[in-house]
Amino acid sequence: MTDPAPDPVLSVCPGCGVSLPAFVGPTHRYMESSPACWAMFGRILAKEFGDPAYWPVHTLTVDTFAAQHPGRLSEQTRHSVAFHLVGLCLAVERGMEAAASGWHRQKGGQTHKDLPWLEPPARLGDVTTADAAPAASPDEHARLVRVWAASVWGAWRMHHPVVRSWADRLGSP
């Protein structure tokens, strides 16, 4: 009888906290994640870019990952967190479709450069890339991304009033 294979070494993502098998690889330059979490996000994006049926929630996927992996305070992360949270607010609370929430985010990036840094919560949601990645159909993918988005948006609840005010300032497409 042979000994069972050892468990793989796990890495914990500094953004979302998910534990995934560790490996050496790239990460985003300012959104803090483990290489394994960044690779999982890449697989989700590949699914969305590879099949138009998965595309309708693409903007929500990006907003969710970015808000769950805010990084450290810098000019770029300050804007990133603000506009991705506005996207989550518009999609999760107001039911706005991805294309319209993307328009709002783009408009905000051009006209509202004065938004302050929002200190991230200690925990950025209980749902992660690992929960969204296994979707086997476009409908399941959309459902899992929406669950992930709601979890991340809920984690930022202490900042909801200010993010809602930013969403109101952006107007309509």
N, C-alpha and C positions, 0 to 999 in steps of 0.2 A: 504494500500500500504506500502511495506517495503522499507527501505532505501537501495540503491544499495551498494553492498560490496565495501569496500575501496580498492583503488589501493594497490597492494603489495608494500612493501618497496623495493626500488631498491638499488643495490650496483653498483658502478662504478669500473670497472677493472683498476688497476693502470698501467697495461701494454698497453692494446689496447683501453681502454676508453669505452668499451661496457657497457651499463646499463642492468642489468638482475635482476630478483627477488632475493633478498638477502637470504642467508641461511648460517648456520654455517657448515663448512666442511674443508677438507684439501686443501692445495695448494702445489705447487712444492717447494722444499727447496731453490732454488735460482732464478728460473724464477718467477718474480713477477706478480701475477694475483689475481683476486678475487676468492673466493671459487666457485662462480657460473660459472665464465669463465673456471676455471680448470675442473669443472664437465662437462661443455659443451664439452671441448676438449676431456675428457674421453669418452663421448658418440660418438664422431666422431671416436676415435680410436677403440672403441668397434665395430662399424660398419665395419671398415677396417679389424680388426682381425676376425670378425664373418662371413665374406663372402668374399671369394677369389676374387670376381668380383670387390670389392671396394679397394683391396690391391695395385694396380699399382701406386697409388699416395701417398701411406703411407709416404715415405721418404719426399715428398714435404709437406705433412701435418705437419710433425714434424719440418722440417726446418722453415716453415712459422710461426707456433706457437712460436717456440723458438726465432726467430728474432723479433717477435712482443712483446715478453715478456722478454726483455734482462736482467732484474734485475740490480743490482748495481755492480760496479766494484769489482771484485775479480779475483783470478787466474782462477777459474772455469768459471766464466761468460765471461772473456776475450776470452778464447778458444771457449766457446759455441757460442758466437755471431759471431766470425770469421768464424767458420766452417759451421754454419747454413747459414750465408750470402753467403759463397762460394757455398753451395748447391743451394740456390735461384738463384744465378748468372748462374750456370751451367744449371739449369732447365728452368728458365724464359728467359734468354737471348740466351742461346746456344742450347736449346731444348734437353738437355741430359735427358735420361730416369732415373728414380729414382734409379735403382740398380747401375748404373754407377756413379751418383752423390754421392751416399752413399759410394762407393769405394773411390772416391776422398776425401771425408770428413775423412774417416778412415785413409787413407794414410797421409793426412795433420796432423791429430792428432798425428801420430807417428813420423813425420819428421820435422814439422814446429811448434815448441813450442815457437817461438820468436815473434809471431804476436801481435801487440799492441792493446790496447782497442780502440774501435771506439765509440765515444760519440754518444748515440742514438739521433735521431731526436726528436723534441718535440712531433710530432704526428707520430704514427707508422702504418699509413694506415687507410683507410676508411672502409675496409672490415674486419670482425672479425669472430670469431667462430660462432656467432649467424647467420651470413649470410651463412656459409658453412654447418652447422649442418642439416638443413631441407631437404637435398637432398633425393629424393624418389627413385632414381635408380643409378646404378653404373656410367652411363654416366653423369648424372646430378651432381653426387658427384665429379667426376673428373673435370668437368667444373667449379664448384663452388670453389673447392680447387685451381685450376689454377688462377681464378679471385682473390681469397684471396692472393695467393702467389705474383701475379703481383702487387697488391696494397701495400703489405708489402715491396717488393723489391723496388718499386718506392719511398716509403717513405725514404729509405736509400740512395737516389740518390747522396747526398753529398759525400758518401763514395764509390760510384761505381768504380772510377778509381783504388783505392787501392784494393778493393775486386777482381776486374778483374785481377789485377797483381798477387794476391794470387792464383786465379784459374789457371792462366797460369803456375805458379810455380809447380803446382801439377802434371802436365803431364797427360797422358792417361792411362786407365786401360789396 
